[in-house]
């Protein structure tokens, strides 16, 4: 049986849930009523699974997911919550949670989610799965938009950047391109502004990565 830690700030609900999950085949190694107690219990009992309420007084469950997995590296966290917030869902996933189940879900769905996570899978309540897909689509569209707005460097700026990549000084670049040293510095400043970077080296790495210039001499 997988070792399960149950965390919820409502004692009666927590006890009932722990009892029902014990009957469903899980080994309940401990209970906790706060985020702080959860971290202490996780460190002591080293559970395989942590069922964690995120809406608790004081430090929320969302803020403690990383701490739980730090003190109990083998634990997989499933969030149990009344929140259907897309923001909470994304924060939980980012923190490392492997499941997100709402409290209005049928008990069998919760058991199924825990069993899925214990075998290395992930689980999200059906009513949240649609929201997760919507948010994923939004992020992909945002990424596409950012890509379409990729800064465009002029031919002269690319010439300057190519010579920077070859280790040339601003004075030498000016001599090669027949422009003044100040003009070279202005080009470099414009390049950094367009790319939102802070140094010549960062600009060179970006240009090489985007196949805009070559490091070949």
C-alpha positions, 0 to 999 in steps of 0.5 A: 500500500502507498503511504499517504499523508492527508492535509486539511485544516478542518478536523472532521473532514480530514478524519473522515477523508483519511478513514475513507482513503484507508478503507480504499487501500491507502496506508494513512501514515499521518494527518496535518491541519496546517502547512507547517504541520504538513512539512513536519509530518512529511519529513517525519513519515516520508510519505509516497503521496500527500493529499494537500488542501490549498485553502488553509489559514496562514501559509497556503498549500500552494506555498508549501508544495516545494517545501514538502517535496524538498523534505520528502523527495519521494512524495508526490503531491495531489492538491485537493481544493474548493478552488476552481481558479485557473491561477491556482491550478497553474501555480500548483503545477508550477510548484510541482504538484502532480494532481489537482482535484476539486472537493466536489469531485466524486470520491471514486475520482479522488481515489483514481487520481491518487492511484494515477499519481502514485504510478507516475501519472498525473491527474486533474479533475474533469472540470479543471482539465478544460481550463488547463487546455484553455490556458495552454492554448492561450500560452501557445498563442502568446508564444506565437505572438512573441515569435512573430514580434521577434526584433529585426536587426538591420544588415549593418547591425548584423555586420557589426555583430558579426565583427563583435563575435570575432572579438573586434573592438569598436575602433577596429569595427569602424575601420573595417566598415569605414564608419566612426567608432561612435557610429559603431557604439550607436549600432551596438546600443541599438542592437542591445535595445532591440534585443532587450539585452545588456552586453555584447556577449549576450547579443552575440549568443542570441544572434548565434542561437538564432542563426543570424551570424556565425562564430566562424572566423 
